[in-house]
Amino acid sequence: MSATKRKPSGPVRRAASAVIILLMTGCGSPESPPATPINDVDVMFLQMGLAQIAEGDKILTLAERRAANPALRTIATELRGQWHSESGTMERWLLGWSKPVTVDPSAETHAGHGDLHALRDADFDELAAAQGAGFDRTAVSLLLGTLHNGMETLLMESSGGAYPPAKDLATRMTVTRQAQIQRLLKIAAAGG
């Protein structure tokens, strides 16, 4: 008896092909997890943080060179290093999300973000013109104002942000900013 091999018929062939396709797709790499969510608060926190760091950096640059009090020069150097690191992280996140790194200057964009304000050119002019202990007092005052604004921005992120790494950054920054404020208040209390 001779056996002839029969090819599977159309419906059987289609069913076998479907099973093979299903098995092959089940063996592929798993789908990538959905991206971590971000919201407008995260974006605003990073943009405002970058603006505040840029403002503070102008003060710190002068304080590193001109402060009469060595403790103020030390704080200025420490802050610049820390802020440089933080700003790099902030910029990377914003660029990774295809968001601008600068804050929208329109007032309605900032509604509900407290009474945050930028330093005026006159503030920087006053600092540049000050000498000795007067320079130190002005620098400390401007830095405290910048740090206060930063604390408000950090609070905004902690209470309304969605991106866990940004919320973690805000928590770490809150701790360090509080310590920096305390150090600056001691300098202010000592008269410089």
N, C-alpha and C positions, 0 to 999 in steps of 0.2 A: 504494500500500500504506500503510495507516495503521498507525502505530505506537502501540500502547497501552502506557502506563507501568504496570508491575506493581509493586505494593508488595512488599517483601521478605517472605518467609514467616516464620512464628513462629520457627523455629530460627535462621534467618539474622539476623533482627532481634535476637534475644537475644545471638547471638555478636558482632554489631556493637556492641551496647550494652556488652557486657563489655569489648571492646577499648577503647572510648572511656573507660570508667570506669578501666581500668588505665592508660591514657595520662594521664588527668587526675590520678590519684593520684600518678603518677610525677613530675608537674610541680609538685607542691605544695612547701611549704617543708620542709626536712629536719627530721627529729625532733630535738628538743633532746637534747644529750648527757646521759648520766646524771649525777646530782649527784655532786660530789666526795665520796668517802667520809669519814666521821668515825667515831671510836670512843670508848669510855668514857674512854680516857686523854686525848683531846683535851678532852672536857667537863670532866674533873677538873682538868686543867692550867689551863683558863680560870677555873673556879670558885675553885680554890685561889689562883691568881694574883690574882684580884679581892680575895679575903679578905686576902692578904698586903699588897696595895697599900693597902687600907683601914686596916690596922693601921699600916703604915709612914707613912701620911698623918697619923695622929694625932701621931706623933713629929715629923714634918717641920713640921707647923703650929706646934708649940711651938718647935722649933729655929730656924725662920725669925725668930721674934720674940725669943727669949731666949738664943740661943747667944752666949757671950762671944767665941768664936773666929770671926772673919769668914769663914774658909774653910769652917767648918761651916754657917754661914748660907747661903753661896753654894751648897754642895752640896745643902742642903735645898731651896732654890728650884729648882735644876736638876732634882732628883729629882721634885719635885711636878709640874713641867711634863711631864716624860717619863712619869711614872706616869699622869697624867691622860690623856694621849694613848693609852697602852697599854690602860688600862682601858676607854676608849671602844670600841676595836676588839674587845676581849674580850667586852664586853656585847653589841655588835651581833651577833657570831657566835653567842653563846649564844641570844639572842632569835630570831635567824634560824632556828636549829635547834629552836626551841620547847623549850629546856632552861632550867632555873632558873639564875639568876645566883649563887645562894648554894650553899655546900657543904652536903651532907648531913652533919649532925653525928654520925651513928652511927659508932662506931669500926670496925666491920667494913667499912664503905665505903672506909676508908683503909688497909686491910691491904695491905702491900707498898709503901707510899709513903714508907718511911723513918720516922725519928723526928721528924716535923714537929709542931710544937706552936704554939699561939697564945700571944701574950703575955697575961699575967694582968692583971687590974685593978690589982693591987699594983704591977706594973711601971710602969704609967702614973701611979699615985699617987706612986711614988718619983720619977719624972721631974718631975712637976708640983711637987713639994716641993723639988727640988734647985735650987741657985743657983750662978752663976758657973762655975768650972772643973768643979765637981761635976756641974752640969747637963750640961755638954759631955761629960764622961766617960760619964754614964748614957745620954745620947742616942746617942752613938757606939756604945756597947755594944748598945743595943736595935736600932739600925739594922743593925749587923753581924749580929745574930741573925736579923732579918727578911730580910736579903739572903741569908744562908746558907740559910734555908728556901726562899727564892725560887730559889736555884741548884739545890737538890734537885728542886724542881718542874720547872724547866727541863730538867734531865737526864731526868726521867721522860718529858716530852713528846718530847724529842729521840730517845729510845730506843724509845718505844712508841706515839707518836702516829701517826695516819693522815692527818690533814688537812694537805696541804702548806703552806698559808699559816700555819697554827699552828706547824708545825715551823720554818718560816722565821722567824717571830716569836720563837720560843724561841732560835734561833741568834743573832739580833741582840741579844736581851735578855741572853744569856749574856755576850757581849762587853762590853756596857755595864755589866752588874752586876759583872763582874770589875774593870773600871776603877774603878767606884764603891767597891768593897771596898778596893782599893789606896789610894785617896785617904783613906778613913776610917781605914785602918790607919796611915797617916802621921800623921793627926791624933792617933790614940790613942798612937802612939809618942812624939809630942811632948808628951804629958801632958794632952791635952785633947780 
